[in-house]
Amino acid sequence: MARHVLAGDIGGTKTNLALYAVDRSRGLAVVREASVPSRRYRGLEAVLAEFLAGGRERVSAAAFGIAGPVVDGRVKTTNLPWVVRGERLERLIGGGRVRLMNDLEATAYGGLFLPRRRIAWLARGKRRRGNVAVIAAGTGLGEAFLYWDGERYRPVPTEGGHADFAPRNDKELALLVYLQKRYPRVSYERVLSGPGLVNIFSFLSEELGRPVAPRVRERLAREDPAAVIGEAGVAGTCPASAEAVETFVALYGAQAGNLALTVMSTGGLFVGGGIAVKLLPRMRDGTFVSAFLDKGRYRDFLAAMPIGVLLDPKTALLGAAHAAAELLRR
């Protein structure tokens, strides 16, 4: 008889949940799933109570990828006014074990289980058994890695997205000065995220006077600014948007290279998050990889690393599901 595990991917914009049946061969099959706007609820407990009310399955274990640092079984979410506690969730699901994970930790783990066709390779490199870096720009900037212990991969979270933004040239230095007038501190998340793309666009249009297409200016007033800028930038229909996307992708590659050096990711790099998928034509044009490799004497070292964009938006959910299934085996 199959046992059931619950998995969740909790972000600042939406919360994705799925219930899986785990068979004797440790395979996972989706029983039901849901996606809801996170800010509609006061906390994760309210979301889970609503989801669990839709069925009678007994949940034996659960794991949740959450945008925020997990410390002592507790998470204060970065982009939501939520505090999540593991012991409360255990009571809510009926006593099954619960694992709280950073959202990028879950994404990193999920990347191991994705079919290869669900990964767009920016650089093939050389496949090795070694640490794998993971970076993902979305509502914020997440970073994690998969640690190779000699036998298996273990996901490790970080909060590297909140490290200080380090300009590499005069334009990026001017961008930093521009953002310092807006924020008390400028982290990489201020430039590598949905709001970060908007910050770059504002700098280019307001500070450097780059022209904005009239149609884009109209849409910015009534639609999601990051989505509008990204779409126009990829299509090349707006000079300011096109330069904003190019700058964003270059910064993305540079910080990905920093992460790869920091964690010695000889096993490669995964790029997650919806922004990379939407900007995929520009991610593939060489700008990202060029910035990734621009590390002086370590260029050849980085050139050996495979770089892949995770195309499946449910990668973190998949990672959480497999983490929950592991709790059953323990």
C-alpha positions as CSV (number, residue, x, y, z in Angstrom):
1,M,0.0,0.0,0.0
2,A,1.4,3.4,-0.9
3,R,2.2,6.0,1.7
4,H,1.7,9.7,1.2
5,V,4.0,12.6,1.5
6,L,3.3,16.3,1.2
7,A,5.6,18.8,-0.5
8,G,5.6,22.5,-0.7
9,D,7.4,25.4,-2.5
10,I,6.7,28.6,-0.6
11,G,7.7,31.8,-2.3
12,G,6.9,35.5,-1.9
13,T,4.5,35.4,-4.8
14,K,2.8,32.0,-4.7
15,T,2.7,28.8,-2.7
16,N,2.8,25.5,-4.6
17,L,1.7,22.3,-2.8
18,A,1.5,18.7,-3.9
19,L,0.5,15.4,-2.3
20,Y,2.4,12.4,-3.6
21,A,1.9,8.6,-3.2
22,V,5.2,6.8,-2.5
23,D,5.3,3.2,-3.7
24,R,7.6,0.3,-2.6
25,S,10.1,1.1,-5.3
26,R,10.3,4.7,-3.9
27,G,8.6,6.1,-6.9
28,L,6.5,9.3,-6.6
29,A,3.1,9.8,-8.1
30,V,1.2,13.1,-7.8
31,V,-2.2,12.6,-6.1
32,R,-3.3,16.2,-6.2
33,E,-1.7,19.7,-6.2
34,A,-2.6,23.3,-5.9
35,S,-1.0,26.8,-6.4
36,V,-2.3,29.8,-4.4
37,P,-1.2,33.4,-4.0
38,S,0.9,33.5,-0.8
39,R,-0.2,37.0,0.3
40,R,-3.9,35.9,0.4
41,Y,-3.1,33.9,3.6
42,R,-1.9,34.8,7.1
43,G,0.5,31.9,7.2
44,L,1.5,28.5,5.8
45,E,-0.7,26.8,8.4
46,A,-3.8,28.3,6.8
47,V,-2.7,27.3,3.3
48,L,-2.1,23.7,4.4
49,A,-5.4,23.4,6.4
50,E,-7.3,24.4,3.2
51,F,-5.3,22.0,1.0
52,L,-5.6,19.0,3.4
53,A,-9.3,19.6,3.8
54,G,-9.7,18.5,0.2
55,G,-8.8,14.9,0.8
56,R,-8.7,12.1,3.4
57,E,-5.2,10.7,2.8
58,R,-2.9,10.3,5.8
59,V,0.3,12.3,5.4
60,S,3.3,10.3,6.7
61,A,5.9,13.0,6.1
62,A,6.3,16.4,4.6
63,A,9.0,18.8,3.4
64,F,8.7,22.5,2.4
65,G,11.1,24.7,0.5
66,I,10.7,28.2,1.9
67,A,12.2,31.5,0.9
68,G,14.2,32.3,4.0
69,P,16.9,30.9,6.3
70,V,15.9,27.8,8.3
71,V,17.3,28.0,11.9
72,D,16.3,25.5,14.6
73,G,13.3,24.3,12.7
74,R,11.9,27.8,12.2
75,V,11.8,30.2,9.2
76,K,10.9,33.9,9.1
77,T,10.1,34.3,5.4
78,T,12.2,36.9,3.5
79,N,9.4,38.3,1.3
80,L,6.3,37.4,3.3
81,P,5.1,38.3,6.9
82,W,5.1,34.7,7.9
83,V,6.9,32.7,10.6
84,V,6.9,28.9,9.9
85,R,7.7,26.4,12.7
86,G,8.2,22.7,11.9
87,E,6.6,21.4,15.1
88,R,3.4,23.2,14.4
89,L,3.2,21.8,10.9
90,E,3.8,18.3,12.3
91,R,0.8,18.7,14.5
92,L,-1.2,20.0,11.6
93,I,-0.5,17.1,9.3
94,G,-1.2,14.5,12.1
95,G,2.1,13.7,13.6
96,G,4.2,12.9,10.4
97,R,7.8,14.2,10.3
98,V,8.4,17.6,8.7
99,R,11.5,19.0,7.1
100,L,11.9,22.7,6.5
101,M,14.3,23.6,3.7
102,N,15.4,26.8,2.1
103,D,13.7,27.2,-1.2
104,L,17.0,27.1,-3.1
105,E,18.0,24.0,-1.1
106,A,14.8,22.3,-2.4
107,T,15.5,23.6,-6.0
108,A,19.1,22.2,-5.8
109,Y,17.9,18.8,-4.7
110,G,15.1,18.8,-7.3
111,G,17.6,19.4,-10.1
112,L,19.0,16.0,-9.5
113,F,15.7,14.3,-10.4
114,L,14.8,16.3,-13.5
115,P,14.9,14.6,-16.9
116,R,17.8,15.9,-19.0
117,R,15.3,17.3,-21.5
118,R,14.1,19.7,-18.8
119,I,17.5,21.4,-18.7
120,A,18.7,23.9,-21.2
121,W,22.5,23.7,-21.4
122,L,24.4,27.0,-21.8
123,A,27.7,25.2,-21.6
124,R,28.3,21.5,-21.7
125,G,31.6,21.5,-19.8
126,K,32.9,18.2,-18.4
127,R,30.6,16.1,-16.1
128,R,32.3,15.3,-12.8
129,R,31.2,14.0,-9.4
130,G,31.6,17.2,-7.5
131,N,29.7,20.1,-5.8
132,V,27.0,21.7,-7.9
133,A,26.2,25.4,-7.5
134,V,22.6,26.6,-7.8
135,I,21.5,30.2,-8.3
136,A,17.9,31.5,-9.0
137,A,16.6,35.0,-9.5
138,G,12.9,35.4,-8.9
139,T,11.0,37.5,-6.3
140,G,14.5,37.6,-4.7
141,L,17.9,36.0,-5.4
142,G,18.5,32.5,-4.0
143,E,21.8,30.6,-3.9
144,A,22.5,27.1,-2.7
145,F,24.7,24.1,-3.6
146,L,24.8,20.3,-3.7
147,Y,27.6,19.0,-1.7
148,W,29.1,15.7,-3.0
149,D,30.2,13.6,0.0
150,G,31.8,10.9,-2.0
151,E,28.6,8.8,-2.3
152,R,25.7,11.1,-2.8
153,Y,24.6,14.7,-3.1
154,R,23.4,16.6,-0.1
155,P,21.7,20.0,-0.6
156,V,23.1,22.9,1.4
157,P,21.4,26.3,1.7
158,T,23.0,29.7,1.7
159,E,21.9,33.3,1.9
160,G,24.5,34.5,-0.6
161,G,21.9,36.5,-2.5
162,H,22.1,39.0,0.2
163,A,25.9,39.5,-0.1
164,D,27.1,43.0,-1.0
165,F,26.7,43.9,-4.7
166,A,30.2,44.3,-6.2
167,P,30.5,46.4,-9.4
168,R,32.9,45.3,-12.1
169,N,33.1,48.4,-14.4
170,D,32.1,52.0,-14.5
171,K,28.5,51.5,-15.5
172,E,27.9,49.0,-12.7
173,L,29.7,51.4,-10.3
174,A,27.2,54.1,-11.4
175,L,24.4,51.6,-10.9
176,L,25.6,51.0,-7.3
177,V,25.7,54.7,-6.5
178,Y,22.2,55.2,-8.0
179,L,20.8,52.3,-5.8
180,Q,22.6,53.6,-2.7
181,K,20.4,56.7,-2.9
182,R,17.4,54.5,-2.8
183,Y,18.4,51.8,-0.3
184,P,20.3,51.8,2.9
185,R,22.3,48.8,1.6
186,V,22.7,47.3,-1.8
187,S,22.9,43.5,-2.1
188,Y,23.0,41.4,-5.2
189,E,19.2,40.8,-4.7
190,R,18.7,44.5,-5.5
191,V,19.9,43.9,-9.1
192,L,19.3,40.1,-9.6
193,S,15.5,39.6,-9.1
194,G,12.3,40.8,-10.6
195,P,12.5,44.1,-8.7
196,G,16.2,44.1,-9.5
197,L,15.5,44.1,-13.3
198,V,13.2,47.1,-12.7
199,N,16.0,48.8,-10.7
200,I,18.4,48.4,-13.6
201,F,15.8,49.7,-16.1
202,S,15.1,52.7,-13.9
203,F,18.9,53.5,-13.7
204,L,19.3,53.3,-17.4
205,S,16.3,55.4,-18.3
206,E,16.4,57.9,-15.5
207,E,20.1,58.3,-14.8
208,L,21.7,57.5,-18.2
209,G,18.8,58.7,-20.4
210,R,18.3,55.5,-22.4
211,P,15.2,55.8,-24.6
212,V,12.0,54.0,-23.5
213,A,9.6,52.9,-26.2
214,P,6.2,54.6,-25.9
215,R,4.4,51.3,-25.8
216,V,6.6,50.0,-23.0
217,R,6.0,53.2,-21.0
218,E,2.3,52.7,-21.4
219,R,2.4,49.1,-20.3
220,L,4.6,49.8,-17.3
221,A,1.8,51.9,-15.8
222,R,-0.7,48.9,-15.7
223,E,1.3,45.6,-15.9
224,D,4.0,43.9,-13.9
225,P,7.1,46.1,-14.7
226,A,9.6,43.2,-14.6
227,A,7.6,41.2,-17.1
228,V,7.1,44.1,-19.4
229,I,10.8,45.0,-19.4
230,G,11.9,41.4,-19.8
231,E,9.5,40.8,-22.8
232,A,10.5,44.0,-24.5
233,G,14.2,43.4,-23.8
234,V,14.2,39.9,-25.3
235,A,12.2,41.1,-28.3
236,G,14.5,44.1,-28.8
237,T,11.5,46.6,-29.1
238,C,12.8,49.1,-26.5
239,P,16.4,50.3,-26.2
240,A,16.2,50.8,-22.4
241,S,14.6,47.3,-21.9
242,A,17.1,45.6,-24.2
243,E,20.1,47.1,-22.3
244,A,18.5,46.3,-18.9
245,V,18.1,42.7,-19.9
246,E,21.7,42.5,-21.2
247,T,23.0,44.1,-18.0
248,F,20.9,41.8,-15.9
249,V,22.2,38.7,-17.7
250,A,25.8,39.8,-17.4
251,L,25.4,40.5,-13.6
252,Y,23.7,37.1,-13.3
253,G,26.6,35.3,-15.0
254,A,29.2,37.2,-12.9
255,Q,27.5,36.4,-9.6
256,A,27.0,32.8,-10.7
257,G,30.8,32.6,-11.3
258,N,31.4,34.0,-7.8
259,L,29.2,31.3,-6.4
260,A,30.9,28.6,-8.4
261,L,34.3,29.7,-7.1
262,T,33.0,29.9,-3.5
263,V,31.6,26.4,-3.4
264,M,34.1,24.8,-5.8
265,S,31.3,23.5,-8.0
266,T,33.4,21.2,-10.2
267,G,30.1,19.3,-10.8
268,G,28.6,22.4,-12.6
269,L,26.0,25.1,-12.1
270,F,22.2,25.0,-12.2
271,V,20.3,28.3,-12.9
272,G,16.7,28.1,-11.6
273,G,13.8,30.5,-11.3
274,G,11.3,31.7,-13.8
275,I,13.3,34.8,-14.9
276,A,16.0,32.7,-16.5
277,V,13.4,30.7,-18.5
278,K,11.7,33.9,-19.7
279,L,15.0,35.4,-20.7
280,L,16.4,32.2,-22.2
281,P,17.2,33.6,-25.7
282,R,19.4,36.2,-24.0
283,M,20.8,33.7,-21.5
284,R,22.0,31.7,-24.5
285,D,23.6,34.5,-26.5
286,G,26.9,34.2,-24.7
287,T,26.5,37.2,-22.3
288,F,25.9,35.0,-19.2
289,V,28.7,32.5,-19.9
290,S,31.2,35.3,-20.8
291,A,30.6,37.0,-17.5
292,F,30.6,33.6,-15.7
293,L,34.1,32.9,-17.1
294,D,35.6,36.3,-16.5
295,K,37.5,35.4,-13.4
296,G,41.1,35.9,-14.5
297,R,43.4,32.9,-13.8
298,Y,40.3,30.8,-13.0
299,R,38.8,31.1,-16.4
300,D,39.9,27.6,-17.5
301,F,38.8,26.1,-14.2
302,L,35.2,27.6,-14.7
303,A,35.2,26.6,-18.4
304,A,35.1,23.0,-17.4
305,M,31.8,23.4,-15.5
306,P,28.5,22.5,-17.2
307,I,25.9,25.2,-16.9
308,G,22.2,24.3,-17.2
309,V,19.0,26.3,-16.9
310,L,16.3,24.4,-15.0
311,L,13.2,24.6,-17.2
312,D,10.7,22.9,-14.9
313,P,8.9,25.5,-12.7
314,K,8.2,22.7,-10.2
315,T,11.8,21.8,-9.6
316,A,11.7,23.0,-6.0
317,L,8.5,21.1,-5.4
318,L,10.1,17.9,-6.8
319,G,13.1,18.4,-4.5
320,A,10.8,18.8,-1.4
321,A,8.9,15.7,-2.4
322,H,12.1,13.6,-2.5
323,A,13.2,15.1,0.8
324,A,9.9,14.1,2.3
325,A,10.2,10.6,0.9
326,E,13.6,10.3,2.5
327,L,12.0,11.0,5.9
328,L,10.0,7.8,5.4
329,R,13.1,5.8,4.9
330,R,14.7,7.1,8.0
